[in-house]
Amino acid sequence: MHTTKSFCRICQTFCAIEVDVEDGRVTAVRGDRSDPMTQGFLCIKGSQIPYQMNEGSRLQASQRRLPGGGFEPVSTARAIEEIATRLARIRTVHGPRAIATYCGTYGWFNSASVPIMRAWHDGLGSPSYYSSLTIDRPARFVAAGRMGMWGGGVHSFQSADVLIAAGINPLVSCGTASGGIPPYRAAANLAEAKRRGLKLICVDPLRTETAKRADIHLQIAPGEDATLFAGMLRLILEERLHDVAFCAEWVAGLDELHAAVSDFTPDYVARRCGVPADQVVAAARLFARGPRGCATTGVGTEMSPGARLTEFLVLALNVVCGRVNRVGERVGDPGALGPAVPRYAAGIPPEHLPPLCSFGRGAQPRVRGLSSVCGEMPAGALADEILTPGEGQVRALICVGGNPLMAFPDQLKTKRAFEQLDLLVCLDPFLSATAQLAHFSIAPKLPLEREDMTALNDYAYERPYAHYTPAVVPTDLDVIEEWEFFLALAARMDVPMHIRGTPIDSARPPSKYELLQQLTAGSRVPLDRVRAHDGGAVFDDVDVVVKAPPPGFGTRLRVAPAEIVAMLRALRCDEFPEAGAAQEARQYSHRLICSRLREVLNSVCHDFPRSRARRPTNPAFMSPGDMVALGVRAGDRIVLSSDHGAIHAIAEEEEGLRAGVIAMAHSWGATEPGADVRQVGASVNRLVADDRHYDPVTGMPRQSSIPVNIRKA
């Protein structure tokens, strides 16, 4: 037996691990206590990697769907030949736009996958690139594209005196934003910060694991986040608690913003949000006093109505309070594997931001007047792009590391769309619900069978940390990495490929390490230096200090663009943040919010034995009072109905939940009727129409704060 250091890739936290290997088989995994960043932490999901490697339901060979139904094994090389032939035919007859890809959660966890997929799209000439980014977090980036961005970044978590966490539960989800609770060792990081004096403000209808540790928990009504932040901005500006000097030099539109939020008084905010006015005032003053720390958000706010406005107001709150790094301060997220670009204490105008913060650039969606967002097509429109005839109709879809049939809103419509495709290809370690509809399922390598680096998480480390891992175990299965699949397609379809302007010979592809080197060229820490370490390492000689901007560089951050002012006016005029919601309030008794479960990540880990033993279903969490009022007991089967559909779920009591609110996790359930909800869970997405309640720019459907009625089944 021997032990190899690596890092987990079940989720985006990339916790460092030690892996015991015997006879080429993973026998045990544990957190690496010697790692300077994760320090031995490993969650229940990562601890079950041996099951994933050895006993799980992974595909051991690629599969081809038979004409009469079912699948047969096929060699990966043969499958790629057939896929390339069919794609070439679709490109010739319908044009390159008819060929689309979707990158799901697992696709992001291979550093080479997304860059190669994007390069393949560029060479193919198809703008039809979709990813999970636009189905859960587009509003944050679009907001930055409206306001601009501060070149020096926001205050770090380690230097923070106060922090707002809205709609995010990092102690379970392991997600974060710049300046927020780091996803690695989240509970320990928060405890250490609290001991040094950090004050935490949580905004969430549910008393989450994170909210239980808050100094102020604003348990607001679902969907009212924008109302709350507008009210906090009003109080801060009214009492002149903002950073006057910073705003005078670097902020444009402060008076207009002040006027736009002037009607969001504490009493009004309290009435709409359902929290005491003195709590709103206390939270605003506590945050404004700082003097350091920032406001952060998560998918709870992003999936709710009015997400674009909410995210903009949160950015404005940080800017108005001057929660940014100044000249001479060290950057909190320096990045070891990212490009070594200078960080200036100046505003960067929207037009100079990267494609990630863009919308409306390049080719646009064909449906509903939506915009391209984050340099992609909006995933909320993919089903319509498949079902809507005409030039550019999507006829082929390659799904990488995702299970959109379980993750997308409007599940039945999504299924109908996928069944209409001329070609559906899935690259997924498992025969997922989406893969069961595919014409081809390509078997990829599992994470411990491939080398990789922590570049995806570079922004989340508050020290210049990086980790390179070799492949821990070999495999003799006929499996392939996702990037290799696209290079093989490029060679067979004569698609030119470039990475950062350098051509790639798809007929003689580079090694994985050569590709990783190319992707990190010009990084603050060369990849060779990272690889020289046995495990993860902190490179403290990398010292990123904010510099004064050169002459003519920089612009003021725009906190009151006309669109935002109009959205605030519309919000103040309506009792709810979307059209028709007042009528919904009379028709529906509860609001269903999205929540996270510790045992799973989206649609992954459901079959892991320890996860399944603890969470065989995604319960409908309800407050004790609501259960009594409805005559429901824990374990009862209930029916939740929205304006779009109905689902069965299993009730479970949650004392920390606001009355009138139901909390459920997404990405569960079955696609066929008759499945036992106690064993497979319920598909919340069946309650959501992707074309009824959605953001008119990003196409992001309402996937939280869903009006529902409840009855006992």
C-alpha positions as a printed Julia matrix, in Angstrom:
713×3 Matrix{Float64}:
   0.0    0.0     0.0
   1.13   3.56   -0.67
  -0.35   7.0     0.08
  -0.64   9.88   -2.4
  -1.62  13.46   -1.75
  -4.35  14.87   -3.98
  -7.47  17.0    -3.68
 -11.17  16.17   -3.72
 -13.25  17.17   -6.71
 -16.71  16.25   -5.47
 -17.37  19.99   -5.05
 -15.62  23.25   -5.84
 -13.85  23.52   -2.47
 -11.1   21.11   -3.59
 -10.18  19.96   -0.06
  -6.7   18.43    0.18
  -6.77  14.68    0.78
  -4.5   11.72    1.39
  -5.41   8.67   -0.66
  -4.41   5.13    0.28
  -3.88   2.91   -2.77
  -3.37  -0.85   -2.77
  -2.97  -2.87   -5.95
  -4.16   0.08   -8.02
  -7.34   0.44   -5.97
  -8.33   3.35   -3.73
  -8.89   1.88   -0.28
  -9.22   4.96    1.94
  -9.42   8.74    1.75
  -9.0   11.3     4.55
  -8.39  15.01    4.86
  -4.75  16.05    4.63
  -3.9   17.59    8.0
  -0.61  18.91    6.66
  -2.31  21.06    4.04
  -1.88  24.75    4.94
  -5.32  25.71    3.65
  -7.87  22.96    4.31
  -5.97  21.51    7.31
  -7.55  18.08    7.25
 -11.17  19.04    6.68
 -13.17  16.66    4.5
 -16.97  16.52    4.33
 -19.26  13.49    4.19
 -19.31  13.64    0.38
 -15.55  13.55   -0.07
 -15.09  10.82    2.51
 -17.02   8.46    0.22
 -14.63   8.74   -2.73
 -13.58   5.07   -2.38
 -17.19   4.07   -3.04
 -17.31   6.34   -6.08
 -14.09   4.83   -7.42
 -14.76   1.16   -6.71
 -18.39   0.35   -6.12
 -20.48   3.17   -7.53
 -22.55   2.99  -10.66
 -19.93   4.66  -12.84
 -19.91   3.9   -16.54
 -17.09   1.49  -17.33
 -17.57   1.87  -21.08
 -19.26   4.29  -23.42
 -22.83   3.48  -24.41
 -24.79   3.79  -27.65
 -28.58   3.87  -27.66
 -30.26   1.1   -29.62
 -33.05   1.88  -32.1
 -35.57  -0.1   -30.07
 -34.48   1.35  -26.75
 -31.81   0.44  -24.27
 -28.04   0.77  -24.69
 -25.1   -1.25  -25.91
 -21.41  -0.79  -25.11
 -19.36   0.91  -27.8
 -15.68   1.79  -27.93
 -15.03   5.43  -27.19
 -13.1    5.83  -30.45
 -16.01   4.39  -32.46
 -18.51   6.56  -30.6
 -16.48   9.7   -31.35
 -16.31   8.76  -35.05
 -20.08   8.38  -35.23
 -20.74  11.55  -33.22
 -18.36  13.57  -35.41
 -20.08  12.29  -38.57
 -23.52  13.24  -37.27
 -22.35  16.64  -36.05
 -20.71  17.38  -39.4
 -23.98  16.57  -41.15
 -25.94  18.86  -38.81
 -23.39  21.66  -39.34
 -23.67  21.31  -43.14
 -27.46  21.27  -43.24
 -28.36  23.64  -40.38
 -25.23  25.66  -39.67
 -22.87  25.65  -36.68
 -25.31  27.4   -34.35
 -27.46  24.25  -34.37
 -24.72  22.53  -32.31
 -24.77  23.35  -28.59
 -22.95  22.27  -25.46
 -23.89  22.47  -21.8
 -21.25  22.38  -19.07
 -22.63  21.26  -15.69
 -21.16  21.28  -12.23
 -18.8   18.35  -12.73
 -17.54  19.77  -16.01
 -16.09  22.76  -14.2
 -14.0   20.54  -11.92
 -11.58  19.54  -14.66
  -9.39  22.58  -15.32
  -9.0   21.77  -19.0
 -12.64  21.14  -19.85
 -14.17  24.62  -20.09
 -11.25  26.28  -21.97
 -11.19  23.48  -24.54
 -14.97  23.5   -24.91
 -14.91  27.25  -25.51
 -12.06  26.89  -27.99
 -14.04  24.2   -29.82
 -17.06  26.51  -30.01
 -14.92  29.36  -31.34
 -13.41  27.13  -34.0
 -16.78  25.68  -34.91
 -18.34  29.13  -35.13
 -21.22  28.23  -32.8
 -22.35  30.68  -30.09
 -24.57  27.97  -28.53
 -22.51  27.47  -25.37
 -24.46  27.01  -22.12
 -23.37  26.26  -18.57
 -24.65  26.0   -15.01
 -23.3   29.52  -14.43
 -26.37  31.04  -16.08
 -28.9   28.82  -14.3
 -27.92  29.82  -10.76
 -25.55  32.84  -10.58
 -25.77  35.21  -13.59
 -27.16  38.27  -11.78
 -23.99  38.96   -9.79
 -21.92  39.27  -12.94
 -24.53  41.26  -14.84
 -24.72  43.7   -11.91
 -20.97  44.26  -12.12
 -21.42  44.83  -15.84
 -23.8   47.68  -15.02
 -21.77  49.33  -12.27
 -18.16  48.6   -13.12
 -15.68  46.97  -10.78
 -13.05  48.15   -8.31
  -9.61  47.14   -9.51
  -8.24  46.58   -6.03
 -10.98  44.16   -4.99
 -13.11  44.1    -1.85
 -11.97  43.65    1.74
 -10.83  40.15    2.64
 -12.62  37.92    5.11
  -9.55  37.73    7.31
  -9.49  41.52    7.71
 -13.25  41.93    8.14
 -14.94  43.48   11.16
 -18.43  42.81    9.85
 -19.9   40.57    7.16
 -23.31  40.23    5.52
 -24.2   36.77    4.2
 -27.47  36.83    2.26
 -29.04  33.7     0.79
 -25.89  31.66    1.34
 -25.04  28.9     3.8
 -21.3   28.25    3.33
 -21.15  25.93    6.33
 -23.14  23.46    4.2
 -22.85  24.54    0.57
 -19.1   25.29    0.64
 -19.8   28.19   -1.72
 -18.56  31.73   -1.33
 -18.01  35.09   -2.96
 -14.99  37.37   -2.72
 -14.72  38.61    0.86
 -17.16  36.01    2.17
 -16.63  33.08    4.51
 -14.0   30.9     2.8
 -15.5   27.61    1.59
 -12.66  25.48    2.95
 -12.98  24.79    6.7
 -15.96  27.17    6.65
 -17.14  26.47   10.2
 -13.63  26.7    11.64
 -12.87  29.87    9.67
 -16.05  31.5    10.93
 -15.38  30.43   14.54
 -11.86  31.84   14.41
 -13.15  35.12   12.95
 -15.85  35.38   15.6
 -13.22  34.95   18.31
 -11.27  37.88   16.91
 -14.42  40.01   16.91
 -16.15  39.56   13.54
 -19.84  40.54   13.56
 -22.02  38.45   11.24
 -25.33  39.54    9.72
 -27.32  36.77    8.01
 -30.25  37.34    5.67
 -32.28  34.16    5.15
 -35.85  32.93    5.72
 -34.29  29.79    7.21
 -32.18  29.7    10.37
 -29.37  27.9     8.6
 -26.21  26.53   10.14
 -24.55  29.84    9.24
 -27.46  31.96   10.55
 -27.28  30.19   13.92
 -23.86  31.81   14.38
 -25.02  35.29   13.35
 -25.08  38.37   15.58
 -28.15  39.54   13.67
 -30.36  37.17   11.7
 -32.81  38.99    9.45
 -35.32  36.21    8.79
 -37.0   37.99    5.93
 -39.93  36.99    3.78
 -38.77  35.16    0.63
 -38.12  37.35   -2.4
 -37.76  40.63   -0.48
 -33.95  40.86   -0.51
 -33.92  43.92   -2.78
 -36.38  45.69   -0.46
 -34.1   45.06    2.51
 -30.93  46.29    0.83
 -32.67  49.34   -0.56
 -33.76  50.17    2.99
 -30.26  49.64    4.37
 -28.8   51.93    1.72
 -31.38  54.59    2.51
 -30.58  54.59    6.22
 -26.83  54.67    5.62
 -27.14  57.6     3.23
 -29.68  59.44    5.38
 -27.43  59.21    8.43
 -24.29  59.91    6.39
 -22.7   56.68    7.51
 -21.22  56.09    4.06
 -17.59  56.65    3.11
 -17.92  60.28    2.11
 -14.36  60.75    0.85
 -14.33  57.58   -1.24
 -17.72  58.33   -2.77
 -16.67  61.88   -3.63
 -13.69  60.58   -5.6
 -14.88  57.31   -7.09
 -18.68  57.08   -7.11
 -21.07  58.52   -9.7
 -24.81  58.84   -9.14
 -24.84  58.83   -5.33
 -27.52  61.53   -5.11
 -29.65  59.7    -7.66
 -29.31  56.46   -5.7
 -30.25  58.28   -2.49
 -33.36  59.65   -4.14
 -34.3   56.26   -5.61
 -34.23  54.56   -2.19
 -35.71  57.46   -0.23
 -39.13  55.8     0.19
 -37.69  52.56    1.61
 -38.09  53.64    5.22
 -37.4   51.21    8.1
 -41.12  50.81    8.77
 -41.88  50.13    5.12
 -39.02  47.64    4.82
 -40.08  45.93    8.05
 -43.66  45.57    6.81
 -42.64  44.02    3.48
 -39.78  41.89    4.79
 -41.59  40.75    7.89
 -38.77  41.64   10.29
 -38.72  44.25   13.08
 -37.75  47.74   11.96
 -35.2   48.04   14.75
 -33.43  44.93   13.4
 -33.16  46.52    9.97
 -31.76  49.7    11.49
 -29.33  47.81   13.72
 -28.05  45.74   10.81
 -27.53  48.79    8.6
 -25.67  50.69   11.31
 -23.57  47.68   12.29
 -22.48  47.14    8.69
 -21.81  50.83    8.1
 -19.64  51.1    11.22
 -17.36  48.39    9.88
 -14.86  49.7     9.22
 -13.9   46.64    7.18
 -15.86  43.78    5.67
 -18.34  43.35    2.86
 -21.77  42.06    1.89
 -22.0   38.76    0.01
 -24.78  36.72   -1.55
 -25.5   33.18   -2.76
 -27.95  31.19   -4.84
 -30.73  31.93   -2.36
 -30.83  35.53   -3.59
 -29.88  34.7    -7.17
 -32.72  32.21   -7.63
 -35.3   34.59   -6.15
 -37.31  37.24   -7.99
 -35.55  40.53   -8.65
 -32.07  38.98   -8.45
 -30.46  41.53  -10.78
 -31.64  44.4    -8.58
 -30.65  42.6    -5.38
 -27.15  41.88   -6.61
 -26.68  45.45   -7.8
 -27.79  46.87   -4.44
 -25.38  44.56   -2.61
 -22.53  45.79   -4.81
 -23.7   49.36   -4.17
 -23.72  48.74   -0.43
 -20.08  47.68   -0.55
 -19.11  50.62   -2.76
 -21.02  53.27   -0.8
 -19.4   52.07    2.43
 -15.98  52.03    0.79
 -15.36  48.35    1.42
 -12.58  48.13   -1.13
  -8.8   47.86   -1.0
  -6.86  51.11   -1.28
  -3.33  51.91   -2.41
  -0.77  49.93   -0.44
  -3.21  47.31    0.88
  -2.75  43.62    0.16
  -5.29  41.92   -2.06
  -7.34  39.35   -0.16
  -7.6   36.87   -3.05
  -4.24  37.23   -4.84
  -4.44  34.05   -6.89
  -1.44  31.82   -7.47
  -2.41  30.3   -10.81
  -4.13  33.35  -12.27
  -2.48  35.92  -14.53
  -0.03  38.28  -12.86
  -1.86  41.48  -13.75
  -1.47  44.64  -11.61
  -4.3   45.58   -9.24
  -5.08  49.29   -9.3
  -7.08  51.35   -6.82
  -9.5   52.59   -9.45
 -12.85  51.81  -10.97
 -12.85  49.67  -14.1
 -15.65  50.67  -16.5
 -18.15  48.03  -17.6
 -16.88  48.07  -21.17
 -13.42  47.0   -20.0
 -14.59  44.1   -17.85
 -14.07  40.5   -19.02
 -16.82  38.61  -20.9
 -17.9   37.03  -17.61
 -19.37  40.4   -16.57
 -20.94  41.14  -19.93
 -24.38  40.82  -21.39
 -25.73  41.56  -24.82
 -22.4   41.09  -26.58
 -22.06  39.07  -29.78
 -24.7   36.63  -30.96
 -27.97  36.78  -29.06
 -30.63  34.22  -28.09
 -33.46  33.72  -30.56
 -36.22  33.6   -27.95
 -38.07  35.98  -25.59
 -35.79  38.96  -26.3
 -33.17  37.64  -23.88
 -29.49  38.6   -23.85
 -26.32  36.62  -23.89
 -24.92  36.74  -20.37
 -21.48  36.01  -18.9
 -20.25  35.37  -22.44
 -22.76  32.53  -22.82
 -26.25  31.8   -23.97
 -28.7   31.71  -21.02
 -29.37  28.14  -19.89
 -32.93  29.09  -18.96
 -33.65  29.45  -22.68
 -32.06  26.21  -23.89
 -35.31  24.23  -24.03
 -36.96  26.96  -26.12
 -33.91  27.14  -28.41
 -34.41  23.43  -29.1
 -38.19  23.57  -29.5
 -38.44  26.8   -31.54
 -38.12  26.18  -35.3
 -36.14  28.45  -37.57
 -32.61  29.37  -38.42
 -30.26  28.58  -35.54
 -32.56  26.03  -33.9
 -30.48  23.8   -31.62
 -30.51  20.26  -32.99
 -27.51  18.7   -31.25
 -26.45  19.0   -27.62
 -23.31  17.76  -25.89
 -23.79  17.73  -22.13
 -20.57  17.68  -20.09
 -20.61  16.79  -16.39
 -24.16  17.92  -15.82
 -27.63  16.5   -15.41
 -29.89  19.28  -16.73
 -32.96  17.08  -16.76
 -32.75  17.12  -12.97
 -31.27  20.61  -12.53
 -33.16  22.74  -15.05
 -36.5   24.4   -14.35
 -39.56  23.09  -16.16
 -38.47  19.46  -16.15
 -41.17  18.06  -18.41
 -40.55  20.74  -21.04
 -36.81  20.12  -20.83
 -37.4   16.4   -21.33
 -39.65  17.08  -24.32
 -36.93  19.28  -25.82
 -34.17  16.73  -25.29
 -36.29  13.99  -26.87
 -36.63  16.17  -29.98
 -32.87  16.55  -30.51
 -31.27  14.93  -33.54
 -28.28  14.14  -31.35
 -27.79  14.16  -27.58
 -24.39  13.22  -26.17
 -23.57  13.02  -22.45
 -20.13  12.92  -20.87
 -20.9   11.83  -17.33
 -19.44   9.18  -15.03
 -22.97   7.92  -14.39
 -25.98   7.0   -16.51
 -27.9   10.0   -15.2
 -31.5   10.89  -16.0
 -30.23  13.06  -18.85
 -27.88  10.35  -20.1
 -30.77   7.9   -20.27
 -32.19  10.06  -23.07
 -28.85  10.36  -24.88
 -27.89   8.79  -28.18
 -24.36   8.36  -26.81
 -23.04   8.37  -23.25
 -19.28   8.79  -23.18
 -17.54   7.32  -20.12
 -15.07   9.87  -18.67
 -12.25   9.37  -16.21
 -13.02   9.91  -12.53
 -11.1   12.7   -10.77
  -8.48  10.48   -9.09
  -7.7    8.96  -12.49
  -6.5   12.27  -13.93
  -4.06  15.03  -13.04
  -5.32  18.52  -12.33
  -4.81  21.82  -10.51
  -6.87  24.15   -8.29
  -7.09  27.03  -10.78
 -10.91  27.13  -10.67
 -10.83  28.0    -6.98
  -7.99  30.52   -7.2
 -10.25  33.43   -6.2
 -11.47  31.73   -3.02
  -8.1   31.38   -1.31
  -7.15  34.33    0.86
  -3.5   33.41    0.55
  -1.57  32.55   -2.65
  -2.31  28.82   -2.44
  -2.23  26.25   -5.21
  -2.32  22.48   -5.51
  -1.3   20.25   -8.38
  -2.21  16.57   -8.28
  -1.01  13.76  -10.48
  -3.33  10.94  -11.41
  -3.59   8.87   -8.24
  -4.62   5.56   -9.79
  -4.37   4.22  -13.33
  -7.35   2.87  -15.19
  -7.57   0.19  -17.83
 -11.14   1.13  -18.72
 -12.01   2.64  -22.09
 -12.54   6.13  -20.64
 -11.51   9.59  -21.75
 -11.17  13.11  -20.36
 -13.65  15.71  -21.54
 -11.0   17.91  -23.18
  -9.66  14.89  -25.07
 -13.15  14.23  -26.41
 -13.42  17.74  -27.88
  -9.94  17.63  -29.37
 -10.84  14.3   -30.99
 -14.02  15.84  -32.42
 -12.02  18.82  -33.7
  -9.6   16.53  -35.51
 -12.38  14.59  -37.19
 -14.47  17.69  -38.06
 -11.52  19.88  -39.11
 -12.28  22.47  -36.43
  -9.38  24.85  -35.68
  -8.5   25.16  -31.98
  -6.67  27.96  -30.16
  -5.87  28.53  -26.48
  -4.92  32.11  -25.65
  -4.11  32.76  -29.27
  -1.86  29.71  -29.62
  -3.07  27.03  -32.03
  -3.51  23.46  -30.82
  -2.85  20.61  -33.2
  -5.86  18.43  -32.49
  -4.35  15.65  -34.6
  -1.31  15.61  -32.27
  -2.82  16.82  -29.0
  -0.67  18.02  -26.12
  -0.33  16.08  -22.91
  -2.58  17.1   -20.03
   0.31  18.74  -18.23
   1.36  20.66  -21.34
  -2.19  21.91  -21.65
  -2.31  22.96  -17.99
   0.96  24.82  -18.5
  -0.51  26.65  -21.47
  -3.62  27.58  -19.49
  -1.51  29.02  -16.65
   1.11  30.77  -18.78
   2.04  34.07  -17.1
   0.59  33.04  -13.73
   1.95  34.48  -10.49
   3.32  31.04   -9.59
   4.56  28.83  -12.45
   2.84  25.48  -12.57
   6.22  23.7   -12.49
   6.82  25.27   -9.08
   3.4   24.14   -7.84
   3.99  20.61   -9.09
   7.3   20.44   -7.24
   5.38  20.39   -3.94
   3.96  17.17   -2.56
   0.44  18.45   -1.98
  -0.91  21.96   -1.72
   1.31  24.9    -0.79
   1.1   28.57    0.08
   3.52  30.8    -1.84
   3.99  33.67    0.58
   6.6   35.33   -1.61
   3.67  36.3    -3.86
   2.7   39.67   -2.42
  -0.04  41.42   -4.4
  -0.35  45.02   -3.26
  -2.83  47.5    -4.68
  -1.13  50.19   -6.71
  -2.03  53.77   -7.56
  -3.54  53.89  -11.05
  -1.49  55.3   -13.89
  -2.57  58.68  -15.33
  -5.87  58.45  -17.16
  -6.68  54.99  -15.82
  -9.94  54.36  -13.99
 -13.48  55.63  -13.83
 -16.17  56.28  -11.26
 -18.41  53.39  -10.27
 -21.98  54.0   -11.41
 -24.4   53.29   -8.56
 -27.56  54.67  -10.18
 -27.88  53.7   -13.84
 -31.3   54.5   -15.27
 -32.34  50.84  -15.4
 -31.66  50.36  -11.67
 -33.53  53.54  -10.74
 -36.51  52.34  -12.77
 -36.38  48.91  -11.09
 -36.34  50.52   -7.64
 -39.32  52.66   -8.56
 -41.21  49.58   -9.78
 -40.29  47.67   -6.64
 -41.58  50.47   -4.4
 -44.85  50.72   -6.3
 -45.7   47.03   -6.0
 -46.07  45.03   -2.82
 -44.1   42.25   -4.48
 -41.11  42.36   -6.81
 -42.7   40.83   -9.88
 -45.8   41.47  -11.93
 -48.84  39.54  -10.82
 -47.34  38.54   -7.49
 -49.97  40.37   -5.47
 -52.63  38.16   -7.02
 -50.46  35.1    -6.34
 -50.28  36.07   -2.67
 -54.05  35.72   -2.45
 -54.08  32.38   -4.27
 -51.16  30.64   -2.57
 -50.51  30.11    1.11
 -46.76  29.47    1.18
 -43.47  30.32   -0.51
 -41.03  27.53   -1.39
 -37.34  28.44   -1.13
 -34.27  26.55   -2.29
 -31.98  25.03    0.32
 -28.82  22.94    0.48
 -28.26  19.51    2.0
 -24.9   18.56    3.48
 -24.98  15.03    2.07
 -25.27  15.81   -1.67
 -24.2   18.33   -4.27
 -27.04  19.08   -6.67
 -27.76  15.77   -8.46
 -24.49  14.12   -7.36
 -23.83  11.74   -4.42
 -27.45  10.53   -4.14
 -26.29   6.9    -4.42
 -23.35   7.23   -2.02
 -24.21   4.84    0.85
 -23.65   7.17    3.81
 -25.36  10.05    2.01
 -28.29   7.86    1.08
 -28.62   6.45    4.59
 -28.92   9.97    5.98
 -30.84  11.58    3.11
 -32.81   9.18    0.91
 -35.08  12.04   -0.13
 -35.22  15.83   -0.22
 -37.75  16.64    2.5
 -40.17  19.54    2.42
 -39.0   21.35    5.54
 -41.85  23.15    7.35
 -42.18  25.18   10.53
 -43.84  23.39   13.48
 -46.73  25.87   13.46
 -47.44  25.3     9.78
 -47.45  21.55   10.29
 -49.95  21.81   13.12
 -52.17  24.17   11.1
 -52.17  21.79    8.13
 -52.61  18.66   10.22
 -49.31  17.28    8.93
 -46.79  15.19   10.84
 -43.14  14.48   10.1
 -42.96  11.72    7.5
 -46.36  12.46    5.97
 -46.62  12.7     2.22
 -47.84  16.1     1.08
 -48.7   17.71   -2.24
 -47.24  21.06   -3.24
 -48.89  22.83   -6.16
 -47.84  25.98   -8.01
 -49.24  27.81  -11.02
 -47.29  25.38  -13.21
 -47.42  21.94  -11.65
 -47.64  19.77   -8.56
 -45.29  17.4    -6.77
 -45.43  14.97   -3.86
 -42.89  15.4    -1.05
 -42.19  14.14    2.46
 -42.79  16.62    5.27
 -40.11  17.25    7.86
 -40.19  19.66   10.79
 -37.7   22.54   10.92
 -37.9   24.84   13.91
 -35.63  27.43   12.32
 -37.9   28.07    9.35
 -40.06  31.13    9.01
 -43.81  30.48    9.09
 -45.39  30.33    5.65
 -42.18  29.07    4.05
 -41.25  25.63    2.71
 -37.57  24.77    2.1
 -36.49  22.07   -0.35
 -33.35  21.09   -2.23
 -33.3   21.07   -6.02
 -31.99  18.35   -8.38
 -33.88  15.4    -6.89
 -36.69  13.18   -8.09
 -37.43  10.98  -11.08
 -38.53  11.8   -14.59
 -41.09   9.02  -14.85
 -44.37   8.81  -12.89
 -44.86   6.29  -10.15
 -41.45   6.62   -8.47
 -41.4    6.39   -4.67
 -40.77   9.92   -3.41
 -39.35   8.5    -0.18
 -36.59   6.82   -2.18
 -35.83   9.26   -5.0
 -37.11  12.6    -3.72
 -39.18  15.2    -5.51
 -38.35  17.38   -8.49
 -38.92  20.96   -7.33
 -38.25  22.04  -10.91
 -41.64  20.68  -11.96
 -43.17  23.61  -10.08
 -41.26  26.12  -12.23
 -42.06  27.39  -15.71
 -38.94  28.61  -17.48
 -40.88  31.05  -19.66
 -43.35  32.59  -17.2
 -41.5   34.14  -14.24
 -37.98  34.97  -15.39
 -35.5   37.81  -15.6
 -35.96  39.6   -18.94
 -32.2   40.0   -19.44
 -30.59  36.85  -18.06
 -33.5   34.5   -18.63
 -33.0   33.26  -15.06
 -36.29  31.59  -14.01
 -37.73  32.04  -10.55
 -36.46  28.95   -8.71
 -36.93  30.19   -5.15
 -39.75  32.09   -3.47
 -42.17  29.97   -5.51
 -45.83  30.5    -4.47
 -47.36  27.13   -3.55
 -50.35  25.61   -1.85
 -49.99  22.55    0.39
 -52.3   19.69    1.25
 -51.83  16.34    2.87
 -51.66  13.56    0.3
